[in-house]
Amino acid sequence: MTEPTAMPDDDLEIALLKLTFQATEPDLLIPILSKYVVMTRKEAECRNADLCVSFADPNRFVIIEKWESDDAARRHFDSPVMVEMAASCSGILTERPDIDLLQGLSAHDLN
């Protein structure tokens, strides 16, 4: 019987970027955020990006991104993809997006 392969240590350093948007016009916001997610997934250090809508509030959208590192996520803030998305959201949000950069923790590290 072979031993299970250990997870690489770099998996423990995943950075999560959470962006929350409150829309005045969801039908206008959805295509903007959808394009942003597709383009973000193509960035070299992006592991994944997902677009979600709140069950409780259909005008609230959340994007959850996984990045190789917090530096990669921070560089993404100035990327053409992020800048284009931000400019496109002008006038269709009730407030500035809530942005949070989080450190991913693995459940097996919580002894």
N, C-alpha and C positions, 0 to 999 in steps of 0.2 A: 504494500500500500504506500502511495506517495504522500509526502507531507503537503499540506495546502501552501500555496504561494503567498508570502506576506505582501501586504499592500505597501507600495513605495511610500517613503516618508514624505515626499513632496505632496501627496494627497492631503496631508494634514494642514497644509498651508494655503488651502483654497480660500480665495476672497469672494465674498458674495456682495453683489451690488443690488440694492432694492430701490426701485424708483416708483413712487406712488403719484398718480395723477387724478385730479378731480375735474371732470369734464363739464363744460356747459353744453357742449354739443357732441355727444358720444359718437354719432355717425360720422363726424368730421375727424375725430381723434383716432378712431380705430385704424384707418388705413395708414396714418402717420406712424403710429406705434408698431403696426404690423411690419411695415417696411424697415423701421429701425431695428426690430428684432432680427429679421432675416439678414440684414447687412451686418449687424453686430456679431452674429454667429460665424460670419466669414473672417473675422479678425483672428490673427494668428494665436493669440494667447487666451482667447475666449473658449471656455469649455462648453458653455451652453447659455441660452437666453430663452426665457419663456414669458409670454404675455398672458395675464390673467385678468378676469373681471370679478368684482366682489359679488357674492350672492346677496349680501345685505344692502348694497348700494350699486345699482347698475351704471352709475356715473363714475365709479371709482375703479381705476385700472392700476394694476401692479405689474411691473417688469422685474423679474428675478434673473440675475446674471451670475454665472460662475466664472471666475478668472483664475489664471495660473498663480497670481500673486496680487497683493494689494497695489504694488507698483504698476502692474499691467492695468488694473482697474482704474487707477488714478490717471494714467496716460490716456485712457479711453475718454475721459472727460473733455479733453481737447481735440478729440478725433473729428474728422469731417462728418462722420456718421452722427455723432452726438450733437455737434453744432447745427447740422441741418435739421435734425429732429426738434431741437429746442426752438429754432427759429420758426419752424412750421407749426408749433403749438401756440404761437402768439395769438391771443384773442379767443381761444377756445378752452381755457382752463379757468377755474374759479380762483385759483391761487397758484403760487409757485409749486412745482413738484417737490415732494418730500423725498430726499435722497439720503440713503444710509449705506455705508460701507461696513460690512460685517466680516468677522473672521469665522470661517467654518470650523466647527469642532466635530470630531468623530466620536460616536457613541462609545466606542471601545476605549477611548482615552479618558473617559469620565469614571475614574475608579472610586 
